[in-house]
Amino acid sequence: MSKAIGIDLGTTYSCVGVWMNDQADIIPNELGKRITPSIVSFIDKTVAVGQQAKDSAFKNIKKTIYDSKRLIGRKYEEKEVQRDKKYLTYDIEKNNETEGVKIIISENKKEYYPEEISQAILSKMKKMSENYTNEEIKDAVITVPAYFNERQRQAIRDAAVAAGLNVLRIINEPTSAAVAFGLQKNNTLQDKNVLIFDLGGGTFDVSILNISNEGIIIIKAIDGDTHLGGEDFDNKLVQYCINEFQEEKGIDVSKNDRAKMRLKIACEKAKQDLSSMEETDIDLESLANGEDFEININRAKFNDLCNSLFTKCISCVKKALEKSKLKKEDIDDIVLVGGSTRIPKIQEKVKQFFNREKLIKNISIHPDEAVAIGATYIANVIKGNIKDESLILLDIVGQSIGIENNGKFEIILKHNLPIPISKEKEFSTTKDNQTSINFKIYQGENENVKDNVFLKEYSIDNIEKGKAGEMKFKVTFEMNVNSILNVKAINLKNNKDVQVNLKDKYSMKHEEKMKEMIKKEEERKKNEEKNEDSIKLKYELIYLCFQEKNQGNKKADILINKIKNEKSFNKEKYDKFFKELYGKK
C-alpha cells in the first residue's frame, strides 16, 4: 500500500512526516534539518525554497517571499494585511480581479498569488518525502490553524492540489498535536479535558478537547488569532530598534528594505536568545548610511514590548473556556505546542492563569514536530496503513457561518456544532417577476454582518416569473470534515435540484487561478533538477568551510557568508571558492 504523508505548513517553518517501521519519521531536508523555512526566493529563472531561499534573502530582498500564510485567502483591505505590509520587504498589491492579495516581483514584472508560494513549499515537502522513501507520494493530510476561516482552508487545499497532492483531509493543528502526544487509546491522558495551547510563528490556536476512554477525541471549543505568533513578537522588536536607531542617528529605516531585512533576522535571533538568556546584544555594522547599530536587549524589555500580545493569548484561552462551558478547574492537562511556547513569559502567564503549574505538560516530542507527527498518523489511519479503529476525531464548526439579513448576521451553522453538518434555509422571491435570488455568506461571531469575514456570494438564477413569494427554494448549507462549505438548492415547486452559482470575484476566478497555478508548477519542475545541482554544490562547499573553520582556517568564516549570499551557484563558482578556501584545486 502506498505511503501517505503529514504536512505542517507553518508560517515560518514547515515540517513533513511519513509512517515507516511503525512510527512517524520526520523527514530531514537537504541539510539534515527536520524543519524547513517557509520561504520562497525567485533567483534568476529558478525558484528556491527553504534554507537556500533564506540564505539568499540579503542579496535578493525584493524577490524573497516569507509569511505568505498570513496573506493566503485574505482580502487586501483587511486590517491584518495592511498591518503586516509595513514590515514586509517585498511588494504586495490588491488583486482587482479577486479583491485578494498579489505578490509583485517588480524586476521581472511577475505576479504571484499567496497560494502559489504555499504551493512551492508543499512541492518541496512532497519532493523531500519522495527522496526519503524512494516512492512517489500523492496522499497527504495537511494541517491548518484551527481559527482559519473557510476561504483560507480552501486556499490551502488549492495550493496542495496544484502541488500534485491528493488531500486526504485538512485538519486543525491542535487536533493533530493532540494525536501526536498520545491522546488516544492506552495512554494516561484518557478520559480527560485537555487544552492545546498552540503558539507558532504566525498564528495562535487554543483548543479544548475531551479524550474518552475509547480513544475518541471530541473538540469542545476552539479560539485563536490567525495573526498572532512569533512574527508579531519579532515585529515589536524590529519597530523598537527602528525607533531607537532614528532617535540615536536621526535616520529612519522604516522604508529601507535591506535594513529591515537585517533587523528582522537579528531580532528573530535575539528573541530566541532571550528564551534561554536574560539579555542579548544586537550588533549590525553599517545598518544605514554607513552608521552602525548596537543595542542591548534584556528579557524584561522584550516582555514589556510584547506584553499586549501575550495578554491576547490569555484572552483567547478565556474565550475558548466560555465556548466549552468549562471552568479553569475542569481542565486536566495543558499541552504547549509551537516554537513560540518556548518564551518564558508565555509559560509564566499560562501558569498564572490556571494557578496550577503541574498542568504544564512536559512532553518529550519536539514542539516544532508535534503537529506533523499527528498529521502523519492520521494520514495513514485514513489510508489504511495503520489499523486503529478506535481513533475517532470529532471536530466542530470553529466560527459561525451565516448570511446577511438587513445588515445583520443571521447564523446558519453555529460555532461548536459537530462536523460534518448540514442545515437548511428556505428562500423565496420578494418581488413580482423576480428572476434571481442572491445571498452573501459570512463567517464570524459579530452581530453586524460587516464585522465578520465575507466568504462567498451565491445566486439562484433563471427563476420562473411569478408573484412575490410564489417561488420558494430550500437551500442546504453543508460543512464537510475539512471545514469547507458546500451549498446546494431545491426548487420547492417541483422538488428538483437547481444550480447555485458563485457570484463573488474571488470564487469566480477560482478555476482560472487553479489552471494557472498548475501550469506554473509544471514549469517550476522543469527547472528543479538544475536548481538541485546548484543547491548540492553550494552546501557541499559550506560543509567543507565549516570543517576548515573547526581546523582553525581563518578564511572559512568569511567564505561561509560569501557563499550563502550567492544568489545562484554553479561549478565555476564552486571551483573559485574552493581555491580560495584551500589555495588550490
Backbone torsions as a table, in degrees:
resi	resn	phi	psi	omega
1	MET	NA	137.3	-176.5
2	SER	-68.3	152.7	-177.1
3	LYS	-82.1	155.2	175.0
4	ALA	-125.4	148.2	-177.2
5	ILE	-114.1	159.8	173.6
6	GLY	-117.6	127.5	-175.7
7	ILE	-119.7	125.5	169.2
8	ASP	-98.4	98.5	-179.7
9	LEU	-85.5	94.6	-173.7
10	GLY	-90.2	164.9	177.6
11	THR	-68.1	-44.0	-176.6
12	THR	-107.3	-34.4	178.1
13	TYR	-137.9	149.5	176.8
14	SER	-121.6	157.7	-174.0
15	CYS	-146.3	142.8	-178.3
16	VAL	-136.4	142.4	179.5
17	GLY	-131.3	157.2	175.9
18	VAL	-135.6	147.5	-178.2
19	TRP	-88.7	114.3	179.5
20	MET	-141.6	139.0	177.7
21	ASN	53.9	44.3	176.4
22	ASP	61.6	30.9	174.9
23	GLN	-156.1	161.3	177.0
24	ALA	-85.7	117.0	175.7
25	ASP	-95.0	123.4	172.5
26	ILE	-80.1	127.2	-171.1
27	ILE	-87.9	123.6	178.7
28	PRO	-77.2	153.2	175.0
29	ASN	-84.2	-170.1	-174.9
30	GLU	-64.8	-16.4	178.3
31	LEU	-98.7	1.9	-178.5
32	GLY	83.9	4.8	179.8
33	LYS	-83.1	142.9	-175.3
34	ARG	-89.0	-9.8	170.7
35	ILE	-126.8	148.0	-174.3
36	THR	-123.0	131.2	178.4
37	PRO	-55.5	134.6	178.2
38	SER	-84.6	63.9	-175.2
39	ILE	-130.0	139.1	178.4
40	VAL	-126.4	133.8	-179.5
41	SER	-128.5	135.1	179.2
42	PHE	-97.1	104.8	-174.5
43	ILE	-113.7	114.2	-175.8
44	ASP	52.3	-119.5	-179.4
45	LYS	-101.6	6.6	-177.4
46	THR	-110.2	163.5	177.2
47	VAL	-116.9	116.4	178.1
48	ALA	-97.0	139.4	-178.8
49	VAL	-129.8	137.2	174.9
50	GLY	92.4	-137.9	-174.0
51	GLN	-63.6	-39.2	179.0
52	GLN	-60.2	-40.4	178.5
53	ALA	-65.2	-41.1	179.9
54	LYS	-65.9	-40.9	-179.4
55	ASP	-65.2	-28.0	-177.2
56	SER	-88.1	0.3	-171.2
57	ALA	-57.4	-43.6	-175.8
58	PHE	-61.4	-38.8	-177.1
59	LYS	-96.0	0.6	-176.3
60	ASN	-138.9	43.8	-167.8
61	ILE	-58.7	-48.3	-174.2
62	LYS	-75.1	-11.6	-177.8
63	LYS	-117.5	15.4	176.5
64	THR	-108.4	118.1	-171.2
65	ILE	-108.5	125.7	178.8
66	TYR	-136.3	166.4	178.1
67	ASP	58.7	24.2	-177.6
68	SER	-66.8	-22.8	178.4
69	LYS	-63.5	-24.6	178.8
70	ARG	-78.6	-10.7	-179.6
71	LEU	-105.2	-19.0	-170.3
72	ILE	-66.9	133.5	178.0
73	GLY	70.6	14.3	-177.8
74	ARG	-109.8	156.8	171.6
75	LYS	-84.5	147.6	-177.1
76	TYR	-60.5	-35.7	-175.1
77	GLU	-76.5	-11.0	-177.6
78	GLU	-57.1	139.9	-173.9
79	LYS	-61.1	-31.7	179.7
80	GLU	-66.1	-38.4	178.5
81	VAL	-66.7	-43.7	180.0
82	GLN	-65.9	-33.8	178.0
83	ARG	-67.8	-41.3	-180.0
84	ASP	-69.5	-32.4	-172.1
85	LYS	-54.9	-38.1	-175.3
86	LYS	-71.2	-15.0	177.9
87	TYR	-99.7	-10.6	-179.1
88	LEU	-77.9	143.8	178.5
89	THR	-100.9	2.2	172.2
90	TYR	-113.7	170.1	-172.4
91	ASP	-98.6	136.5	172.4
92	ILE	-127.8	149.4	178.5
93	GLU	-139.6	171.3	175.7
94	LYS	-77.3	133.1	171.8
95	ASN	-87.5	102.2	-174.3
96	ASN	-64.7	-23.3	-179.9
97	GLU	-73.4	-34.2	-175.0
98	THR	-117.9	-9.4	-174.2
99	GLU	67.4	8.3	177.4
100	GLY	-90.1	-154.0	-176.8
101	VAL	-109.4	140.3	169.3
102	LYS	-125.5	142.4	-179.9
103	ILE	-97.3	128.9	-173.8
104	ILE	-107.2	124.8	170.3
105	ILE	-104.1	95.8	-168.9
106	SER	-66.2	-30.1	-175.5
107	GLU	-60.9	-44.3	178.8
108	ASN	-109.0	11.1	176.1
109	LYS	55.1	39.5	178.7
110	LYS	-104.9	151.4	179.6
111	GLU	-122.2	144.4	-179.6
112	TYR	-135.2	144.8	170.4
113	TYR	-80.6	152.0	171.5
114	PRO	-56.2	-32.5	177.9
115	GLU	-59.7	-32.9	-178.9
116	GLU	-69.5	-31.0	177.6
117	ILE	-70.3	-44.6	175.9
118	SER	-62.6	-36.3	177.6
119	GLN	-59.4	-44.6	-179.9
120	ALA	-64.2	-39.1	179.4
121	ILE	-68.1	-42.6	178.6
122	LEU	-65.3	-35.8	175.7
123	SER	-62.8	-38.6	177.3
124	LYS	-62.8	-44.2	179.4
125	MET	-63.3	-40.2	178.6
126	LYS	-63.0	-46.3	-179.2
127	LYS	-64.0	-42.7	177.2
128	MET	-58.5	-41.2	-179.1
129	SER	-65.0	-41.5	-179.3
130	GLU	-68.2	-38.8	176.6
131	ASN	-64.9	-36.4	-177.2
132	TYR	-73.1	-38.1	-174.9
133	THR	-98.6	-12.8	-173.7
134	ASN	58.0	32.6	178.3
135	GLU	-135.6	155.3	172.4
136	GLU	-74.2	132.1	-179.5
137	ILE	-112.6	128.3	178.5
138	LYS	-122.4	-36.1	-170.9
139	ASP	-94.0	139.2	-178.3
140	ALA	-152.5	147.6	163.6
141	VAL	-102.5	130.4	-178.2
142	ILE	-119.1	134.2	-177.7
143	THR	-96.8	150.6	176.6
144	VAL	-137.5	159.3	174.1
145	PRO	-57.1	140.9	-177.7
146	ALA	-60.1	-27.7	-176.4
147	TYR	-96.3	11.8	172.3
148	PHE	-64.4	138.1	177.8
149	ASN	-83.4	177.5	-173.9
150	GLU	-62.1	-38.5	-179.2
151	ARG	-66.3	-41.3	179.4
152	GLN	-64.9	-39.3	178.6
153	ARG	-65.0	-41.7	179.0
154	GLN	-63.4	-38.8	-179.6
155	ALA	-65.1	-39.8	177.0
156	ILE	-65.0	-41.6	178.7
157	ARG	-63.3	-41.4	177.3
158	ASP	-59.2	-43.7	-179.7
159	ALA	-61.3	-41.0	-179.3
160	ALA	-67.1	-43.5	179.3
161	VAL	-62.3	-43.7	178.7
162	ALA	-64.1	-26.6	178.1
163	ALA	-81.9	0.9	177.4
164	GLY	89.3	20.8	-179.1
165	LEU	-104.4	143.6	170.0
166	ASN	-95.0	113.4	-173.8
167	VAL	-82.1	108.1	178.1
168	LEU	-69.1	-37.8	-179.8
169	ARG	-169.0	143.9	168.0
170	ILE	-97.5	122.8	-174.6
171	ILE	-128.6	148.8	179.8
172	ASN	-69.1	138.9	-177.0
173	GLU	-57.1	-45.6	-179.7
174	PRO	-63.4	-35.3	178.4
175	THR	-63.9	-42.9	178.2
176	SER	-62.6	-40.9	178.8
177	ALA	-64.1	-37.4	179.2
178	ALA	-60.0	-41.8	178.2
179	VAL	-64.9	-43.0	-179.0
180	ALA	-60.2	-36.3	-177.5
181	PHE	-82.4	15.3	172.6
182	GLY	74.0	35.3	-179.0
183	LEU	-87.6	32.6	176.5
184	GLN	-119.8	-156.7	-168.6
185	LYS	-59.6	155.0	176.7
186	ASN	59.5	37.0	179.5
187	ASN	-133.3	149.1	-175.8
188	THR	-67.9	-10.5	-178.7
189	LEU	-87.9	8.9	-177.8
190	GLN	-66.0	152.7	174.1
191	ASP	53.1	48.9	-179.5
192	LYS	-138.0	159.4	170.1
193	ASN	-91.9	121.7	-175.3
194	VAL	-120.8	135.7	176.5
195	LEU	-107.4	122.6	176.6
196	ILE	-98.4	118.2	-179.4
197	PHE	-106.0	100.6	-170.8
198	ASP	-112.7	99.1	-178.3
199	LEU	-116.3	105.7	-175.7
200	GLY	-105.6	-151.1	-176.8
201	GLY	-77.0	-28.6	-176.7
202	GLY	-137.2	-11.7	-176.4
203	THR	-136.1	157.7	176.8
204	PHE	-130.8	131.4	176.2
205	ASP	-130.7	142.7	168.2
206	VAL	-127.7	125.3	180.0
207	SER	-124.9	139.4	175.8
208	ILE	-112.1	122.5	-176.0
209	LEU	-122.3	151.0	170.4
210	ASN	-111.9	128.6	179.5
211	ILE	-107.3	115.7	-176.6
212	SER	-85.8	167.0	177.5
213	ASN	-61.0	-25.4	-178.9
214	GLU	-85.8	0.6	-179.9
215	GLY	86.7	12.5	178.2
216	ILE	-82.6	129.3	178.4
217	ILE	-101.6	114.3	-179.6
218	ILE	-110.3	120.0	176.9
219	ILE	-78.2	120.2	-177.8
220	LYS	-93.8	-32.5	-180.0
221	ALA	-167.4	150.6	173.0
222	ILE	-136.1	154.4	171.7
223	ASP	-154.0	175.0	179.2
224	GLY	158.9	-167.6	-177.9
225	ASP	-150.6	119.3	-178.0
226	THR	-79.1	3.1	174.5
227	HIS	-131.3	54.8	179.0
228	LEU	-149.8	112.8	-178.7
229	GLY	-179.5	-164.2	-176.0
230	GLY	-55.9	-36.1	179.3
231	GLU	-62.3	-35.5	179.7
232	ASP	-70.2	-34.8	175.3
233	PHE	-66.9	-41.4	176.3
234	ASP	-59.5	-44.9	-177.0
235	ASN	-63.4	-36.2	175.9
236	LYS	-60.8	-41.9	-179.3
237	LEU	-70.7	-39.7	177.9
238	VAL	-61.1	-46.3	-179.2
239	GLN	-62.8	-38.7	177.0
240	TYR	-61.0	-44.0	-180.0
241	CYS	-66.7	-38.7	177.2
242	ILE	-60.1	-45.1	-179.9
243	ASN	-64.7	-42.2	-179.5
244	GLU	-65.4	-40.8	-179.7
245	PHE	-66.1	-39.8	178.9
246	GLN	-66.5	-40.9	179.7
247	GLU	-66.9	-38.6	-175.9
248	GLU	-79.9	-42.0	-173.1
249	LYS	-111.0	-10.0	-178.6
250	GLY	73.9	21.7	-177.7
251	ILE	-118.9	126.1	177.9
252	ASP	-94.7	115.5	-178.4
253	VAL	-105.4	14.4	-176.1
254	SER	-64.5	-20.8	178.3
255	LYS	-112.9	11.2	178.4
256	ASN	-96.7	100.6	-173.1
257	ASP	-62.0	-38.8	-180.0
258	ARG	-64.3	-44.2	179.4
259	ALA	-65.0	-39.7	179.5
260	LYS	-65.2	-38.9	178.4
261	MET	-64.1	-42.6	178.9
262	ARG	-64.2	-41.7	178.3
263	LEU	-66.2	-40.1	-179.8
264	LYS	-58.1	-48.8	-178.0
265	ILE	-67.4	-41.4	-179.8
266	ALA	-66.3	-38.7	-178.9
267	CYS	-72.3	-34.7	175.6
268	GLU	-62.0	-43.2	178.4
269	LYS	-65.7	-40.7	179.4
270	ALA	-62.1	-41.8	177.3
271	LYS	-59.2	-44.9	179.2
272	GLN	-64.2	-41.6	178.8
273	ASP	-60.0	-39.1	-174.7
274	LEU	-73.2	-6.5	174.0
275	SER	-77.2	-20.0	-179.8
276	SER	-125.3	-7.7	-178.3
277	MET	-127.3	155.2	179.0
278	GLU	-79.5	-24.8	178.9
279	GLU	-154.6	161.0	178.9
280	THR	-153.6	165.9	-179.0
281	ASP	-114.1	142.8	167.7
282	ILE	-109.7	121.6	-175.2
283	ASP	-134.2	104.6	-177.4
284	LEU	-120.5	115.3	-179.5
285	GLU	-76.0	132.9	177.0
286	SER	49.5	60.6	-179.9
287	LEU	-64.7	-41.8	178.8
288	ALA	-160.0	141.3	178.9
289	ASN	51.7	33.6	178.3
290	GLY	77.2	2.8	-178.2
291	GLU	-93.7	132.2	177.7
292	ASP	-80.9	160.0	176.1
293	PHE	-132.0	121.2	177.9
294	GLU	-131.5	134.6	178.2
295	ILE	-154.8	144.6	174.9
296	ASN	-101.2	128.9	179.0
297	ILE	-117.3	126.0	175.0
298	ASN	-104.6	167.5	-175.1
299	ARG	-62.7	-36.3	-179.4
300	ALA	-63.0	-40.8	179.3
301	LYS	-66.1	-43.2	178.2
302	PHE	-60.3	-44.5	179.1
303	ASN	-62.0	-39.1	179.7
304	ASP	-65.6	-42.7	179.7
305	LEU	-62.7	-36.8	-173.5
306	CYS	-102.0	5.3	-172.4
307	ASN	-58.0	-40.1	-179.1
308	SER	-63.5	-34.0	178.7
309	LEU	-73.6	-40.0	176.6
310	PHE	-60.5	-40.1	-179.7
311	THR	-65.7	-35.4	177.5
312	LYS	-60.6	-35.7	178.9
313	CYS	-60.3	-44.6	-179.0
314	ILE	-68.9	-33.0	176.4
315	SER	-61.9	-38.9	177.8
316	CYS	-66.3	-36.6	177.0
317	VAL	-62.3	-43.7	179.5
318	LYS	-61.4	-43.5	-178.8
319	LYS	-66.1	-37.3	178.3
320	ALA	-65.1	-39.8	177.4
321	LEU	-62.9	-42.1	178.4
322	GLU	-61.3	-43.7	180.0
323	LYS	-63.7	-37.3	-177.7
324	SER	-78.9	-12.5	-176.8
325	LYS	61.4	33.3	175.9
326	LEU	-113.7	157.8	174.6
327	LYS	-100.1	165.2	178.1
328	LYS	-54.2	-38.7	-176.5
329	GLU	-68.5	-16.4	-178.6
330	ASP	-82.3	-12.7	-178.7
331	ILE	-82.4	121.7	-177.5
332	ASP	-85.4	-39.6	-178.2
333	ASP	-142.4	149.1	175.4
334	ILE	-120.1	134.0	177.2
335	VAL	-118.1	125.0	178.7
336	LEU	-93.9	127.1	-178.4
337	VAL	-130.3	148.8	176.8
338	GLY	96.6	144.7	-174.9
339	GLY	-59.2	-30.7	-176.2
340	SER	-73.6	-11.5	176.8
341	THR	-75.0	-3.5	173.9
342	ARG	-73.8	-17.9	-178.0
343	ILE	-64.6	120.7	-175.7
344	PRO	-54.7	-39.4	-177.0
345	LYS	-66.1	-33.6	176.5
346	ILE	-62.0	-49.7	179.7
347	GLN	-60.1	-41.0	-179.5
348	GLU	-63.5	-43.0	-178.7
349	LYS	-66.2	-38.1	177.7
350	VAL	-65.1	-43.8	178.8
351	LYS	-61.6	-44.2	-179.6
352	GLN	-63.7	-41.7	-177.5
353	PHE	-63.4	-44.8	-177.9
354	PHE	-87.0	-15.2	177.4
355	ASN	55.3	29.8	177.8
356	ARG	-147.5	92.3	-174.7
357	GLU	-59.0	-28.9	-177.4
358	LYS	-64.6	-15.5	-180.0
359	LEU	-72.5	-19.9	179.6
360	ILE	-70.9	113.1	-171.5
361	LYS	-83.8	117.2	176.6
362	ASN	-86.2	103.6	-174.2
363	ILE	-105.3	139.0	-178.2
364	SER	-75.3	-23.9	179.8
365	ILE	-70.1	138.1	180.0
366	HIS	-61.7	130.5	-177.0
367	PRO	-61.7	-25.2	178.4
368	ASP	-77.7	-14.4	-174.5
369	GLU	-109.7	-11.9	-172.8
370	ALA	-57.4	-44.5	-176.0
371	VAL	-65.6	-43.4	179.4
372	ALA	-65.4	-36.9	179.1
373	ILE	-63.7	-46.3	178.7
374	GLY	-62.3	-41.8	179.7
375	ALA	-63.8	-37.0	178.9
376	THR	-63.9	-43.8	179.5
377	TYR	-62.7	-47.7	-178.3
378	ILE	-62.3	-42.0	-179.7
379	ALA	-58.5	-40.9	-175.8
380	ASN	-83.2	-20.6	169.2
381	VAL	-68.8	-46.5	178.6
382	ILE	-60.7	-41.7	-176.9
383	LYS	-71.9	-21.2	-178.8
384	GLY	94.4	5.5	178.4
385	ASN	-76.4	-21.4	177.4
386	ILE	-121.0	129.0	178.5
387	LYS	-93.8	99.5	179.1
388	ASP	-143.0	83.7	-177.0
389	GLU	-72.0	-15.0	-177.3
390	SER	-84.1	-18.1	-178.1
391	LEU	-76.0	108.1	177.5
392	ILE	-128.0	124.7	179.6
393	LEU	-106.8	116.0	178.4
394	LEU	-107.8	98.3	-176.7
395	ASP	-90.4	176.2	-174.7
396	ILE	-134.2	166.5	169.9
397	VAL	-69.6	115.7	-175.1
398	GLY	-72.3	-43.6	178.0
399	GLN	-133.2	141.7	-175.2
400	SER	-59.9	144.6	175.7
401	ILE	-111.6	135.3	-179.7
402	GLY	-159.3	-174.1	-177.3
403	ILE	-122.9	164.6	176.3
404	GLU	-80.8	132.2	178.1
405	ASN	-141.3	97.6	-178.0
406	ASN	54.4	43.4	177.4
407	GLY	83.1	-7.3	179.0
408	LYS	-102.3	164.1	-178.6
409	PHE	-99.2	109.6	177.8
410	GLU	-95.9	112.8	-174.2
411	ILE	-76.4	131.6	175.1
412	ILE	-103.4	-52.8	178.1
413	LEU	-113.3	106.7	-174.7
414	LYS	-80.3	145.8	178.8
415	HIS	-58.1	149.3	179.1
416	ASN	81.5	-5.1	173.6
417	LEU	-71.8	142.8	-178.6
418	PRO	-69.7	146.7	175.8
419	ILE	-116.0	152.8	3.3
420	PRO	-69.8	153.0	-176.7
421	ILE	-151.0	153.0	173.5
422	SER	-141.0	143.9	176.7
423	LYS	-134.4	150.2	-178.1
424	GLU	-114.2	148.2	175.4
425	LYS	-143.2	139.7	-179.3
426	GLU	-93.0	133.4	175.0
427	PHE	-119.3	146.2	177.0
428	SER	-142.1	161.8	177.3
429	THR	-68.0	148.8	-178.9
430	THR	-114.4	-5.3	-180.0
431	LYS	-133.4	155.6	174.0
432	ASP	-64.0	140.0	175.7
433	ASN	59.9	26.4	177.4
434	GLN	-71.0	131.1	-174.8
435	THR	-110.1	-2.0	177.1
436	SER	-152.2	151.2	175.0
437	ILE	-124.9	125.9	178.7
438	ASN	-110.9	144.2	172.6
439	PHE	-148.0	138.3	-178.2
440	LYS	-102.5	139.9	-178.1
441	ILE	-110.9	134.5	-179.4
442	TYR	-126.7	163.8	176.8
443	GLN	-134.8	132.4	-179.8
444	GLY	155.0	-164.6	-176.4
445	GLU	-130.8	9.8	-176.4
446	ASN	-90.4	144.6	-177.8
447	GLU	-65.6	-40.9	177.3
448	ASN	-80.7	123.1	-171.1
449	VAL	-60.1	-34.9	-176.8
450	LYS	-70.6	-13.2	176.9
451	ASP	-85.4	-2.9	177.0
452	ASN	-101.8	175.1	-178.1
453	VAL	-88.1	122.6	175.3
454	PHE	-72.6	130.2	-179.9
455	LEU	-103.7	-61.1	-172.6
456	LYS	-152.1	160.1	171.0
457	GLU	-122.8	130.2	-179.6
458	TYR	-116.1	159.2	173.5
459	SER	-145.2	147.1	169.8
460	ILE	-106.6	116.3	-172.5
461	ASP	-108.7	173.9	176.3
462	ASN	54.9	41.9	178.9
463	ILE	-74.9	138.0	177.7
464	GLU	-61.2	131.9	-177.8
465	LYS	-66.6	144.4	179.8
466	GLY	-177.3	-172.4	179.7
467	LYS	-74.1	156.9	178.6
468	ALA	-56.0	131.8	178.1
469	GLY	84.4	-6.6	-177.6
470	GLU	-73.1	-40.5	-178.7
471	MET	-92.2	120.0	-177.9
472	LYS	-122.3	146.6	-178.5
473	PHE	-136.2	138.1	174.0
474	LYS	-98.8	115.5	-178.5
475	VAL	-103.7	129.4	179.8
476	THR	-106.5	127.8	177.3
477	PHE	-106.3	114.9	-177.6
478	GLU	-114.5	131.3	171.2
479	MET	-113.5	122.9	-177.0
480	ASN	-87.5	-175.2	-175.3
481	VAL	-66.9	-16.3	177.4
482	ASN	-91.1	6.5	-177.2
483	SER	62.0	31.4	176.6
484	ILE	-106.5	136.0	-171.7
485	LEU	-90.6	137.3	171.8
486	ASN	-125.1	143.2	-178.0
487	VAL	-128.1	133.2	175.8
488	LYS	-141.9	164.4	-174.7
489	ALA	-144.7	154.7	177.3
490	ILE	-127.3	135.9	173.6
491	ASN	-77.9	114.2	-175.8
492	LEU	-71.6	-12.6	178.7
493	LYS	-73.5	-37.7	-179.0
494	ASN	-126.0	3.8	179.4
495	ASN	58.2	30.5	177.2
496	LYS	-104.7	147.8	176.5
497	ASP	-63.9	143.1	174.0
498	VAL	-124.5	153.2	-179.1
499	GLN	-76.4	134.9	175.2
500	VAL	-109.7	120.6	-172.7
501	ASN	-102.9	140.4	173.9
502	LEU	-79.7	134.9	-174.4
503	LYS	-118.6	-18.9	-176.3
504	ASP	-76.6	154.7	-175.0
505	LYS	-59.2	-43.8	-175.8
506	TYR	-60.4	-49.3	-176.3
507	SER	-71.0	-37.2	-178.6
508	MET	-65.7	-27.4	179.8
509	LYS	-89.1	0.2	-172.1
510	HIS	-59.0	-51.0	-176.4
511	GLU	-64.0	-42.9	179.3
512	GLU	-61.9	-41.3	179.6
513	LYS	-63.8	-42.7	-179.9
514	MET	-61.2	-43.3	178.8
515	LYS	-61.5	-40.9	179.5
516	GLU	-64.9	-41.9	-179.8
517	MET	-64.8	-41.3	-180.0
518	ILE	-65.8	-39.4	178.1
519	LYS	-63.4	-43.3	179.2
520	LYS	-65.7	-35.1	178.4
521	GLU	-63.5	-39.5	177.7
522	GLU	-64.1	-40.1	177.9
523	GLU	-66.5	-39.4	-179.9
524	ARG	-63.5	-39.7	-178.6
525	LYS	-64.6	-31.5	178.9
526	LYS	-63.2	-33.5	179.9
527	ASN	-90.8	-2.6	-172.4
528	GLU	-65.0	-44.6	-177.4
529	GLU	-61.3	-43.2	178.4
530	LYS	-61.7	-41.8	180.0
531	ASN	-67.1	-38.3	179.8
532	GLU	-63.5	-39.0	177.0
533	ASP	-62.3	-40.2	178.8
534	SER	-63.0	-44.5	179.3
535	ILE	-62.1	-43.2	-177.8
536	LYS	-61.1	-46.5	179.1
537	LEU	-62.5	-43.8	-176.4
538	LYS	-62.3	-49.2	-175.3
539	TYR	-78.9	-22.1	171.8
540	GLU	-64.6	-41.6	179.9
541	LEU	-70.7	-38.2	176.2
542	ILE	-61.7	-40.7	177.5
543	TYR	-60.5	-43.6	178.3
544	LEU	-63.4	-37.8	178.2
545	CYS	-62.5	-42.4	178.5
546	PHE	-64.0	-37.4	176.5
547	GLN	-61.6	-45.8	-180.0
548	GLU	-66.4	-35.9	178.0
549	LYS	-61.3	-42.8	178.3
550	ASN	-66.3	-21.6	178.1
551	GLN	-91.6	2.7	175.9
552	GLY	94.1	11.2	178.9
553	ASN	-74.5	110.8	-174.3
554	LYS	-69.5	-23.9	180.0
555	LYS	-72.2	-22.0	-171.7
556	ALA	-61.2	-44.0	-177.4
557	ASP	-60.2	-43.9	-179.9
558	ILE	-64.9	-41.7	-178.1
559	LEU	-67.1	-35.2	179.0
560	ILE	-55.9	-47.5	-179.5
561	ASN	-67.2	-38.5	178.2
562	LYS	-61.9	-45.2	-177.6
563	ILE	-66.3	-43.3	179.3
564	LYS	-58.9	-35.5	-175.6
565	ASN	-83.8	-3.2	176.1
566	GLU	-71.1	123.3	-177.7
567	LYS	-69.7	-40.0	177.0
568	SER	-129.1	156.8	-173.6
569	PHE	-141.4	136.6	178.7
570	ASN	-142.3	-179.0	-176.1
571	LYS	-62.7	-36.2	-179.7
572	GLU	-62.9	-44.1	178.2
573	LYS	-68.7	-36.6	176.7
574	TYR	-57.4	-49.6	-178.8
575	ASP	-62.2	-39.2	-179.6
576	LYS	-61.8	-49.8	-179.2
577	PHE	-70.6	-34.2	177.9
578	PHE	-60.0	-42.7	180.0
579	LYS	-65.1	-39.1	177.5
580	GLU	-64.0	-39.0	-177.2
581	LEU	-69.7	-46.5	-174.8
582	TYR	-105.0	-11.1	-179.9
583	GLY	81.6	7.0	179.7
584	LYS	-165.1	174.1	173.1
585	LYS	-148.7	NA	NA
